[in-house]
Every structure is written in C-alpha cells, then in structure tokens.
Amino acid sequence: MWDCVSGSRLDFRITPKAVRHTEAVPFRFIAPYVMLAALSASCAWLVGDPGTAAGFYIFNLANAAGYGGLVILILTLHARENRRPVFPLNPSGVTSALSVLGVASLIALAAYENGAHGLSAMNAGIRAFTVTEVRATPAGAGHQRQLTYRLHFEWYGFGPNAPAGDLRDERRSEAGRPR
C-alpha cells in the first residue's frame, strides 16, 4: 500500500543464513573471575603463618581452581560454539591466555608453598590415615623450631589396631626418645 501512495517500490530479499562468526570473548567479561581466582590463590600463597586457620589454604586453593576452571570453561565453550580458536591472536585473546597462565601459576605456587600445611591442618584428628608428614627441626642456639610439611599418605585403618591418639603427636614423641 505504501508503494502505491509514495510511488516507490520496496525491494524484498531473503537474507542469507550463513554461519555468523562472533568475536572472541572480551577480557572485561572474564576479568572478575580472573581477579577472584588470582586473589584466592595469592592469599593461599602469600600468607605465611595463618595460625590455627591453616586449613583455609585448601579452601582458597579450591576457590581459585574453581574460578580458574570457570574462565577456561567460558572461553572453551564460546570458542566451540562459534568454531573459533580458544585464544585468538588478538589483544583480547592474548590477554585471556596470559591471565589463564597467570592464575594457573599462582595456584601451582600456592599449592607448592602451603598446600601440604593446609592438608595437614585438615587431617588433624583423623586417626584412620594421614596425608602429610610433619617434621620439626631442632631448636636451640638462637634458632626457633621450624615445622616442615610434605605429602606422605599412610593408611592405618578403622579396626581395633588403629591408633587411639593423634598420630602426629605420637611421632613427635617417638622422634625425641633415644633408641
């Protein structure tokens, strides 16, 4: 009707339904998750003496791994849905790749530095098994006693032969006895 009144003709065409490629995920969309992961991993890495809260190392590491995994999941699913590379060679892709690498490095550093200490705190009071071994350096001559933690799994069981007390205290007392 409008064509008759205005004297013009409107061309009607069907648009092609080709695959439309979208851009890579902008870094500003994943930045909050990267920051939360980096903050959690940094806390687990940089806090040297948490006192009685050493188990929170493990919670911080789990939180950082969860947010880091979420970033990887967002990037991977977006890339697969749009048939694009996960980390394209543009500023956003390079920034995303460097941030994932940085978060993974922070998580690895935190786990290496304080992961065994956190597992030792989480394992306190469990008599069936231990996950870590705690060693104490001798104190004296101006040196403080220092505890070192290393991963060492040992199973004791639940039966009647399971030790009654905390194994770490027994090992420390046995280590001080003369043989």
C-alpha positions as CSV (number, residue, x, y, z in Angstrom):
1,M,0.0,0.0,0.0
2,W,2.8,2.4,0.9
3,D,4.3,1.6,-2.5
4,C,1.2,2.8,-4.2
5,V,0.8,6.0,-2.2
6,S,4.5,7.0,-2.3
7,G,5.2,5.9,-5.8
8,S,8.3,3.9,-4.7
9,R,9.0,0.3,-4.7
10,L,10.5,-1.6,-1.8
11,D,12.8,-4.5,-2.8
12,F,12.2,-7.6,-0.7
13,R,15.1,-10.1,-0.4
14,I,15.8,-13.1,1.7
15,T,18.9,-12.6,3.8
16,P,21.5,-15.4,3.6
17,K,21.6,-17.7,6.6
18,A,25.3,-18.3,6.6
19,V,27.3,-19.0,9.8
20,R,27.9,-15.8,11.6
21,H,31.2,-15.6,13.4
22,T,31.3,-13.6,16.5
23,E,34.3,-12.0,18.1
24,A,36.3,-13.6,20.9
25,V,35.1,-13.2,24.5
26,P,36.2,-9.7,25.6
27,F,38.5,-9.8,28.6
28,R,36.2,-7.5,30.5
29,F,33.7,-10.4,30.7
30,I,36.1,-12.8,32.3
31,A,38.1,-10.3,34.3
32,P,36.0,-10.6,37.5
33,Y,36.5,-14.4,37.6
34,V,40.3,-14.0,36.8
35,M,40.6,-11.4,39.7
36,L,38.7,-13.7,42.2
37,A,40.9,-16.7,41.2
38,A,44.1,-14.7,41.4
39,L,43.1,-13.1,44.8
40,S,42.3,-16.6,46.3
41,A,45.5,-18.1,45.0
42,S,47.5,-15.1,46.2
43,C,46.1,-15.4,49.7
44,A,47.0,-19.1,49.8
45,W,50.5,-18.3,48.6
46,L,51.4,-15.2,50.5
47,V,50.0,-15.8,53.9
48,G,53.0,-17.3,55.8
49,D,51.6,-18.1,59.2
50,P,47.8,-18.5,59.4
51,G,47.9,-19.7,63.0
52,T,45.1,-22.2,63.6
53,A,43.5,-21.4,60.3
54,A,45.9,-23.4,58.0
55,G,43.0,-25.5,56.6
56,F,41.8,-22.4,54.8
57,Y,44.8,-22.8,52.4
58,I,42.9,-25.7,50.9
59,F,39.7,-23.7,50.7
60,N,41.5,-20.8,48.9
61,L,43.1,-23.2,46.5
62,A,39.8,-24.9,45.7
63,N,38.2,-21.5,45.2
64,A,41.0,-20.4,42.9
65,A,40.8,-23.6,40.9
66,G,37.0,-23.3,40.6
67,Y,37.1,-19.7,39.3
68,G,40.1,-20.6,37.0
69,G,38.2,-23.6,35.7
70,L,35.2,-21.4,35.1
71,V,37.3,-19.0,33.0
72,I,38.6,-21.9,30.9
73,L,35.1,-23.3,30.5
74,I,33.7,-19.9,29.3
75,L,36.5,-19.5,26.8
76,T,36.3,-23.1,25.6
77,L,32.5,-23.2,25.2
78,H,32.4,-19.9,23.4
79,A,35.2,-21.0,21.0
80,R,33.5,-24.3,20.3
81,E,30.1,-22.7,19.7
82,N,31.4,-20.2,17.3
83,R,34.1,-22.5,15.6
84,R,36.9,-20.2,16.7
85,P,40.2,-20.8,18.4
86,V,40.1,-20.6,22.3
87,F,42.8,-18.0,22.3
88,P,42.8,-16.0,19.0
89,L,45.7,-13.8,18.1
90,N,44.2,-10.5,19.0
91,P,44.6,-8.4,22.1
92,S,41.7,-9.9,23.9
93,G,42.8,-13.5,23.2
94,V,46.4,-12.8,24.2
95,T,45.2,-11.1,27.5
96,S,42.9,-14.1,28.2
97,A,45.7,-16.6,27.6
98,L,48.1,-14.7,29.8
99,S,45.6,-14.4,32.6
100,V,44.8,-18.1,32.5
101,L,48.5,-18.9,32.6
102,G,49.0,-16.4,35.5
103,V,46.2,-17.9,37.5
104,A,47.5,-21.4,36.9
105,S,50.9,-20.3,38.0
106,L,49.6,-18.7,41.2
107,I,47.6,-21.9,42.0
108,A,50.7,-24.0,41.5
109,L,52.9,-21.7,43.6
110,A,50.4,-21.7,46.4
111,A,49.9,-25.4,46.4
112,Y,53.7,-26.0,46.4
113,E,54.3,-23.4,49.2
114,N,51.4,-24.1,51.6
115,G,49.3,-27.0,50.2
116,A,50.8,-29.6,52.5
117,H,50.4,-27.4,55.5
118,G,46.7,-26.9,54.7
119,L,46.2,-30.7,54.2
120,S,48.0,-31.3,57.5
121,A,45.5,-29.0,59.3
122,M,42.5,-30.6,57.5
123,N,43.8,-34.0,58.5
124,A,44.1,-33.2,62.2
125,G,42.2,-35.6,64.4
126,I,41.7,-38.2,61.7
127,R,43.1,-41.5,63.0
128,A,42.5,-43.8,60.1
129,F,45.0,-42.2,57.7
130,T,47.4,-39.3,57.4
131,V,48.0,-37.3,54.2
132,T,51.1,-35.4,55.3
133,E,54.2,-35.9,57.3
134,V,55.3,-33.1,59.8
135,R,59.0,-32.8,60.6
136,A,60.4,-30.4,63.2
137,T,63.9,-29.0,63.2
138,P,65.7,-29.0,66.5
139,A,65.6,-25.7,68.4
140,G,68.4,-24.2,70.3
141,A,71.4,-21.9,70.0
142,G,69.3,-19.0,68.9
143,H,67.2,-21.0,66.3
144,Q,63.5,-21.4,66.5
145,R,61.9,-24.8,66.0
146,Q,60.5,-24.9,62.4
147,L,57.9,-27.3,61.1
148,T,58.1,-28.6,57.6
149,Y,55.2,-30.4,55.9
150,R,55.4,-32.8,53.0
151,L,52.9,-35.0,51.3
152,H,53.0,-38.6,52.6
153,F,49.9,-40.8,52.6
154,E,49.7,-43.5,55.2
155,W,46.8,-45.8,55.9
156,Y,46.1,-47.1,59.5
157,G,42.6,-48.5,59.1
158,F,39.5,-48.4,61.2
159,G,39.8,-51.7,63.1
160,P,40.8,-52.3,66.6
161,N,44.5,-51.9,65.8
162,A,44.0,-48.3,64.7
163,P,45.9,-45.9,66.9
164,A,43.9,-44.2,69.7
165,G,45.5,-40.7,69.6
166,D,46.7,-38.2,67.1
167,L,49.5,-39.8,65.1
168,R,51.4,-36.6,64.7
169,D,51.8,-36.2,68.5
170,E,53.0,-39.9,68.8
171,R,55.5,-39.5,66.0
172,R,56.9,-36.3,67.6
173,S,57.3,-38.0,71.0
174,E,58.9,-41.1,69.4
175,A,61.3,-39.0,67.4
176,G,62.6,-37.4,70.7
177,R,63.1,-40.8,72.5
178,P,66.5,-42.4,72.5
179,R,66.7,-45.8,70.8
